[in-house]
Amino acid sequence: MQARRSTAALLIALVGLAAPVAAQDRPETRIARDIVRNVNNYSHFTIFDDVNFSIEEGLVTLTGKVTMPYKKDDIGRRIAGIDGVREVLNRIDVLPVSTFDEDLRYRIARAIYGSPTFWSHAAMAHPPIHIIVERGRVTLTGVVNSNVERMLARSLATGWGELSVSNELRTDADMKSD
């Protein structure tokens, strides 16, 4: 069985993992919860990073993008130390260093989390919308409450000098249907 989850999505939608009690006893469900907890408790994981994973028979494949090389290594080590993880394939990409991208990240984060619609999200310990900027191209990931919020976040991320905006945000309803 292959479980695929985004850490940002799981912050909001742990409901998807907390299915029936019998499902909670499965090792992959327990490992998935531990992975989410480990990534979220990593103090250098920010809204500008996005880590995803899949699990198959104790083999964890990490994907996504982070802003610094040490984050990739640290997250890989943290996941390798989880009980039940047999092996880790760390396929996380490190975003290129760019002052333009860095400035764009902060402008878009202020636009989104400065909007009254997203104030409650901004106050969370782990805000659910992640802003990935690579060579001027913006990707929004994570989970929002509704399709209206999804479209508003995309709109707020537009017009800051980006080359493109890809909206990969999912709604709570999308997460529950998975």
Backbone as CSV, one residue per row, in Angstrom:
resi,resn,N_x,N_y,N_z,CA_x,CA_y,CA_z,C_x,C_y,C_z
1,MET,0.847,-1.190,0.000,0.000,0.000,0.000,0.881,1.238,0.000
2,GLN,0.500,2.207,-0.739,1.294,3.412,-0.817,0.490,4.568,-0.238
3,ALA,1.050,5.220,0.785,0.396,6.377,1.378,1.158,7.605,0.914
4,ARG,0.483,8.588,0.352,1.142,9.788,-0.133,0.505,10.969,0.570
5,ARG,1.317,11.719,1.231,0.792,12.849,1.985,1.746,14.031,1.897
6,SER,1.241,15.177,1.920,2.022,16.397,2.012,2.001,16.823,3.464
7,THR,3.160,17.214,3.975,3.196,17.609,5.378,2.289,18.792,5.640
8,ALA,2.264,19.727,4.713,1.375,20.869,4.910,-0.067,20.421,4.944
9,ALA,-0.420,19.517,4.077,-1.791,19.021,4.034,-2.126,18.268,5.301
10,LEU,-1.172,17.545,5.826,-1.451,16.745,7.005,-1.557,17.579,8.269
11,LEU,-1.026,18.784,8.236,-1.179,19.653,9.397,-2.657,19.884,9.679
12,ILE,-3.390,20.114,8.630,-4.809,20.403,8.743,-5.630,19.120,8.708
13,ALA,-5.205,18.153,7.914,-6.050,17.009,7.610,-5.576,15.712,8.240
14,LEU,-5.137,15.757,9.470,-4.789,14.507,10.135,-6.013,13.620,10.255
15,VAL,-7.162,14.213,10.002,-8.399,13.449,9.968,-8.297,12.344,8.922
16,GLY,-7.632,12.641,7.803,-7.458,11.646,6.752,-6.668,10.445,7.223
17,LEU,-5.758,10.653,8.165,-4.988,9.538,8.715,-5.714,8.862,9.866
18,ALA,-6.585,9.598,10.524,-7.272,9.049,11.681,-8.577,8.413,11.258
19,ALA,-8.482,7.517,10.289,-9.649,6.803,9.791,-10.110,5.811,10.852
20,PRO,-10.644,4.682,10.474,-11.110,3.720,11.459,-9.979,3.225,12.366
21,VAL,-10.347,2.750,13.548,-9.367,2.294,14.529,-8.488,1.193,13.949
22,ALA,-9.036,0.283,13.166,-8.246,-0.795,12.569,-7.157,-0.228,11.669
23,ALA,-7.455,0.850,10.959,-6.465,1.450,10.073,-5.335,2.085,10.865
24,GLN,-5.612,2.559,12.089,-4.581,3.185,12.896,-3.533,2.173,13.345
25,ASP,-3.857,0.911,13.379,-2.912,-0.102,13.809,-1.924,-0.464,12.705
26,ARG,-2.205,-0.102,11.483,-1.301,-0.417,10.391,0.003,0.339,10.578
27,PRO,1.127,-0.328,10.362,2.426,0.333,10.546,2.608,1.569,9.676
28,GLU,2.116,1.547,8.445,2.316,2.694,7.570,1.576,3.938,8.069
29,THR,0.430,3.755,8.665,-0.309,4.881,9.227,0.461,5.485,10.396
30,ARG,1.004,4.632,11.242,1.807,5.098,12.383,3.067,5.810,11.889
31,ILE,3.729,5.228,10.889,4.938,5.842,10.335,4.599,7.200,9.719
32,ALA,3.487,7.277,9.000,3.077,8.539,8.379,2.866,9.620,9.440
33,ARG,2.194,9.270,10.528,1.993,10.236,11.614,3.323,10.692,12.195
34,ASP,4.258,9.743,12.361,5.572,10.079,12.908,6.362,10.966,11.950
35,ILE,6.234,10.732,10.657,6.922,11.571,9.676,6.390,13.001,9.751
36,VAL,5.078,13.135,9.767,4.470,14.468,9.846,4.930,15.180,11.113
37,ARG,4.899,14.486,12.223,5.315,15.079,13.496,6.789,15.502,13.439
38,ASN,7.649,14.645,12.889,9.072,14.963,12.805,9.344,16.173,11.917
39,VAL,8.696,16.241,10.781,8.912,17.385,9.887,8.362,18.656,10.528
40,ASN,7.185,18.584,11.097,6.591,19.775,11.720,7.373,20.253,12.930
41,ASN,7.998,19.347,13.641,8.785,19.734,14.812,10.196,20.177,14.448
42,TYR,10.551,20.076,13.196,11.863,20.540,12.746,11.819,22.060,12.690
43,SER,12.615,22.702,13.498,12.515,24.149,13.685,12.856,24.960,12.433
44,HIS,13.539,24.384,11.471,13.909,25.125,10.271,12.928,24.924,9.110
45,PHE,11.873,24.138,9.319,10.860,23.917,8.291,9.910,25.109,8.303
46,THR,9.789,25.785,7.147,8.997,27.013,7.080,7.938,26.925,5.985
47,ILE,7.190,27.998,5.829,6.184,28.055,4.767,6.829,28.130,3.388
48,PHE,8.139,28.290,3.329,8.833,28.355,2.050,9.431,27.007,1.652
49,ASP,9.131,25.968,2.429,9.564,24.603,2.154,8.326,23.739,1.958
50,ASP,8.476,22.667,1.203,7.377,21.735,1.002,7.964,20.334,0.927
51,VAL,7.567,19.471,1.842,8.065,18.102,1.866,6.882,17.151,1.756
52,ASN,7.005,16.200,0.862,5.995,15.165,0.659,6.670,13.821,0.851
53,PHE,5.876,12.794,1.048,6.465,11.472,1.215,5.512,10.400,0.743
54,SER,6.085,9.246,0.447,5.302,8.049,0.189,5.953,6.925,0.973
55,ILE,5.153,5.958,1.367,5.641,4.826,2.165,5.208,3.547,1.479
56,GLU,6.138,2.634,1.360,5.801,1.321,0.845,6.695,0.298,1.533
57,GLU,6.076,-0.502,2.404,6.779,-1.564,3.131,8.028,-1.054,3.846
58,GLY,7.922,0.064,4.516,9.021,0.612,5.294,9.993,1.468,4.509
59,LEU,9.821,1.540,3.200,10.654,2.402,2.363,9.952,3.743,2.230
60,VAL,10.600,4.792,2.721,10.030,6.139,2.663,10.751,6.913,1.571
61,THR,9.978,7.456,0.645,10.535,8.304,-0.401,10.113,9.732,-0.110
62,LEU,11.096,10.596,0.085,10.848,12.004,0.356,10.998,12.795,-0.932
63,THR,10.063,13.689,-1.174,10.124,14.591,-2.320,9.746,15.981,-1.843
64,GLY,9.867,16.939,-2.726,9.510,18.307,-2.380,10.671,19.241,-2.618
65,LYS,10.589,20.418,-2.024,11.620,21.440,-2.211,11.849,22.169,-0.895
66,VAL,13.117,22.433,-0.615,13.502,23.194,0.580,14.454,24.306,0.167
67,THR,14.576,25.307,1.014,15.365,26.487,0.667,16.856,26.351,0.954
68,MET,17.255,25.375,1.766,18.674,25.228,2.114,19.082,23.757,2.098
69,PRO,20.332,23.462,1.683,20.777,22.069,1.612,20.744,21.339,2.960
70,TYR,21.066,22.033,4.054,21.075,21.365,5.356,19.681,20.873,5.748
71,LYS,18.641,21.535,5.260,17.279,21.099,5.571,17.010,19.725,4.964
72,LYS,17.427,19.538,3.732,17.255,18.249,3.058,17.922,17.148,3.878
73,ASP,19.161,17.374,4.262,19.913,16.371,5.021,19.302,16.130,6.397
74,ASP,18.956,17.206,7.101,18.373,17.076,8.439,17.057,16.311,8.407
75,ILE,16.207,16.649,7.463,14.908,15.976,7.374,15.110,14.498,7.044
76,GLY,16.013,14.197,6.137,16.308,12.804,5.807,16.769,12.008,7.018
77,ARG,17.656,12.602,7.818,18.139,11.932,9.041,17.012,11.746,10.058
78,ARG,16.178,12.763,10.205,15.072,12.663,11.159,14.129,11.526,10.773
79,ILE,13.826,11.411,9.491,12.897,10.380,9.031,13.537,8.993,9.146
80,ALA,14.828,8.891,8.860,15.528,7.600,8.954,15.505,7.053,10.378
81,GLY,15.398,7.921,11.365,15.387,7.504,12.760,14.033,7.055,13.285
82,ILE,13.014,7.107,12.454,11.667,6.723,12.885,11.555,5.209,12.936
83,ASP,10.953,4.730,13.999,10.722,3.295,14.167,9.862,2.766,13.019
84,GLY,10.310,1.716,12.365,9.553,1.120,11.273,10.014,1.556,9.898
85,VAL,10.859,2.587,9.839,11.398,3.031,8.551,12.610,2.169,8.232
86,ARG,12.512,1.432,7.144,13.577,0.522,6.728,14.652,1.271,5.950
87,GLU,14.215,2.192,5.076,15.143,2.927,4.219,14.495,4.246,3.815
88,VAL,15.333,5.257,3.556,14.840,6.561,3.116,15.497,6.912,1.785
89,LEU,14.681,7.188,0.790,15.164,7.741,-0.477,14.874,9.240,-0.416
90,ASN,15.920,10.028,-0.269,15.751,11.462,-0.101,15.863,12.145,-1.460
91,ARG,14.718,12.423,-2.046,14.664,13.072,-3.359,14.169,14.511,-3.245
92,ILE,14.393,15.101,-2.089,14.024,16.502,-1.889,14.991,17.363,-2.690
93,ASP,14.457,18.328,-3.423,15.280,19.263,-4.185,15.576,20.491,-3.334
94,VAL,16.757,21.048,-3.539,17.133,22.287,-2.863,16.938,23.426,-3.858
95,LEU,16.174,24.422,-3.458,15.899,25.561,-4.332,17.177,26.385,-4.528
96,PRO,17.367,26.935,-5.726,18.568,27.742,-5.971,18.527,29.040,-5.161
97,VAL,19.697,29.498,-4.793,19.808,30.754,-4.051,19.585,31.906,-5.020
98,SER,18.670,32.793,-4.646,18.347,33.930,-5.498,17.702,35.013,-4.642
99,THR,18.273,36.211,-4.673,17.670,37.302,-3.905,16.309,37.673,-4.483
100,PHE,16.154,37.563,-5.813,14.853,37.831,-6.423,13.806,36.861,-5.877
101,ASP,14.130,35.550,-5.868,13.190,34.554,-5.357,12.885,34.793,-3.881
102,GLU,13.902,35.117,-3.117,13.712,35.356,-1.680,12.766,36.536,-1.446
103,ASP,12.996,37.633,-2.160,12.115,38.797,-2.032,10.689,38.457,-2.455
104,LEU,10.558,37.692,-3.528,9.244,37.287,-4.022,8.515,36.427,-2.992
105,ARG,9.231,35.505,-2.359,8.629,34.673,-1.303,8.001,35.545,-0.218
106,TYR,8.768,36.512,0.263,8.287,37.359,1.358,7.138,38.269,0.924
107,ARG,7.203,38.801,-0.292,6.103,39.659,-0.772,4.808,38.862,-0.860
108,ILE,4.898,37.641,-1.397,3.694,36.817,-1.543,3.191,36.355,-0.176
109,ALA,4.087,35.992,0.718,3.674,35.577,2.067,2.949,36.718,2.775
110,ARG,3.474,37.933,2.663,2.796,39.081,3.285,1.436,39.325,2.659
111,ALA,1.340,39.169,1.348,0.056,39.381,0.666,-0.974,38.351,1.125
112,ILE,-0.580,37.089,1.167,-1.527,36.035,1.544,-1.864,36.113,3.022
113,TYR,-0.858,36.035,3.877,-1.121,35.980,5.314,-1.488,37.331,5.907
114,GLY,-1.324,38.404,5.131,-1.776,39.724,5.564,-3.229,39.990,5.216
115,SER,-3.818,39.098,4.424,-5.223,39.231,4.050,-6.103,38.796,5.226
116,PRO,-7.155,39.558,5.539,-8.032,39.178,6.652,-8.578,37.746,6.534
117,THR,-8.760,37.263,5.327,-9.263,35.904,5.129,-8.304,34.869,5.712
118,PHE,-7.015,35.163,5.668,-6.010,34.187,6.087,-5.347,34.515,7.432
119,TRP,-5.857,35.509,8.153,-5.274,35.851,9.443,-5.276,34.668,10.399
120,SER,-6.350,33.909,10.411,-6.408,32.764,11.326,-5.376,31.704,10.934
121,HIS,-5.105,31.564,9.629,-4.071,30.631,9.174,-2.689,31.117,9.611
122,ALA,-2.464,32.436,9.500,-1.162,33.011,9.849,-0.851,32.819,11.328
123,ALA,-1.869,32.752,12.145,-1.672,32.611,13.588,-1.360,31.175,14.009
124,MET,-1.473,30.239,13.088,-1.214,28.838,13.414,0.285,28.592,13.604
125,ALA,0.612,27.603,14.420,2.019,27.236,14.621,2.648,26.785,13.308
126,HIS,1.859,26.105,12.478,2.320,25.635,11.172,1.316,26.107,10.121
127,PRO,1.496,27.334,9.601,0.544,27.837,8.605,0.414,26.871,7.425
128,PRO,-0.798,26.658,6.940,-1.047,25.597,5.964,-0.687,25.912,4.513
129,ILE,-0.497,27.173,4.172,-0.172,27.509,2.786,1.340,27.668,2.668
130,HIS,1.929,26.872,1.772,3.370,26.942,1.547,3.620,27.606,0.199
131,ILE,4.638,28.455,0.177,4.949,29.265,-0.995,6.325,28.851,-1.497
132,ILE,6.350,28.140,-2.616,7.594,27.653,-3.190,7.911,28.533,-4.396
133,VAL,9.085,29.150,-4.378,9.494,30.015,-5.487,10.804,29.471,-6.046
134,GLU,10.780,29.164,-7.329,11.972,28.644,-7.995,12.145,29.368,-9.319
135,ARG,13.201,30.163,-9.394,13.517,30.930,-10.605,12.327,31.785,-11.072
136,GLY,11.682,32.424,-10.109,10.574,33.323,-10.425,9.231,32.659,-10.622
137,ARG,9.193,31.336,-10.550,7.935,30.596,-10.706,7.424,30.194,-9.322
138,VAL,6.179,30.506,-9.060,5.577,30.309,-7.744,4.656,29.094,-7.772
139,THR,4.766,28.266,-6.742,3.848,27.153,-6.551,3.275,27.261,-5.142
140,LEU,1.965,27.263,-5.035,1.284,27.268,-3.744,0.887,25.834,-3.413
141,THR,1.259,25.364,-2.227,0.888,24.023,-1.792,0.266,24.103,-0.407
142,GLY,-0.397,23.034,-0.009,-0.996,22.974,1.316,-2.497,22.797,1.241
143,VAL,-3.145,23.128,2.351,-4.584,22.907,2.470,-5.267,24.172,2.977
144,VAL,-6.399,24.502,2.331,-7.234,25.620,2.768,-8.641,25.101,3.028
145,ASN,-9.486,25.945,3.594,-10.834,25.516,3.985,-11.777,25.298,2.814
146,SER,-11.640,26.108,1.773,-12.632,26.051,0.699,-11.994,26.406,-0.639
147,ASN,-12.743,26.186,-1.698,-12.281,26.553,-3.027,-12.165,28.069,-3.164
148,VAL,-13.005,28.811,-2.451,-12.920,30.274,-2.472,-11.567,30.712,-1.912
149,GLU,-11.140,30.120,-0.788,-9.827,30.447,-0.224,-8.711,30.034,-1.175
150,ARG,-8.891,28.917,-1.814,-7.893,28.424,-2.776,-7.691,29.450,-3.892
151,MET,-8.788,29.942,-4.450,-8.711,30.910,-5.540,-8.209,32.278,-5.053
152,LEU,-8.602,32.662,-3.844,-8.134,33.933,-3.291,-6.624,33.901,-3.064
153,ALA,-6.113,32.803,-2.548,-4.662,32.689,-2.318,-3.908,32.830,-3.639
154,ARG,-4.425,32.202,-4.678,-3.780,32.313,-5.987,-3.811,33.756,-6.479
155,SER,-4.934,34.394,-6.301,-5.071,35.780,-6.726,-4.100,36.686,-5.970
156,LEU,-3.969,36.464,-4.665,-3.064,37.276,-3.852,-1.595,37.033,-4.202
157,ALA,-1.286,35.863,-4.751,0.095,35.524,-5.117,0.469,36.055,-6.501
158,THR,-0.460,36.683,-7.166,-0.239,37.161,-8.531,0.037,38.664,-8.529
159,GLY,0.914,39.084,-9.422,1.167,40.514,-9.597,2.361,41.031,-8.826
160,TRP,3.253,40.162,-8.411,4.431,40.559,-7.633,5.728,40.421,-8.423
161,GLY,5.612,40.231,-9.737,6.794,40.084,-10.572,7.146,38.637,-10.865
162,GLU,6.272,37.728,-10.457,6.507,36.300,-10.712,6.322,35.994,-12.197
163,LEU,6.955,34.919,-12.642,6.795,34.500,-14.029,5.524,33.684,-14.216
164,SER,5.159,32.914,-13.184,3.928,32.127,-13.238,3.535,31.736,-11.819
165,VAL,2.265,31.370,-11.660,1.763,30.879,-10.376,1.036,29.568,-10.633
166,SER,1.477,28.519,-9.956,0.820,27.222,-10.032,0.110,26.989,-8.701
167,ASN,-1.181,26.753,-8.763,-1.973,26.602,-7.551,-2.229,25.118,-7.281
168,GLU,-1.457,24.544,-6.368,-1.635,23.147,-5.986,-2.284,23.018,-4.606
169,LEU,-2.919,24.102,-4.153,-3.626,24.065,-2.878,-4.793,23.095,-2.974
170,ARG,-5.047,22.419,-1.881,-6.178,21.505,-1.820,-7.122,21.995,-0.726
171,THR,-8.370,21.596,-0.822,-9.347,21.985,0.191,-9.498,20.856,1.217
172,ASP,-10.108,21.183,2.338,-10.399,20.161,3.344,-11.214,19.033,2.729
173,ALA,-12.167,19.385,1.876,-13.002,18.365,1.235,-12.173,17.441,0.352
174,ASP,-11.182,18.000,-0.357,-10.285,17.163,-1.168,-9.540,16.173,-0.288
175,MET,-9.076,16.638,0.861,-8.294,15.784,1.766,-9.159,14.662,2.341
176,LYS,-10.393,14.985,2.670,-11.270,13.958,3.243,-11.643,12.902,2.223
177,SER,-11.673,13.293,0.934,-12.050,12.324,-0.095,-10.900,11.394,-0.457
178,ASP,-9.666,11.731,-0.045,-8.507,10.864,-0.333,-8.467,9.647,0.528
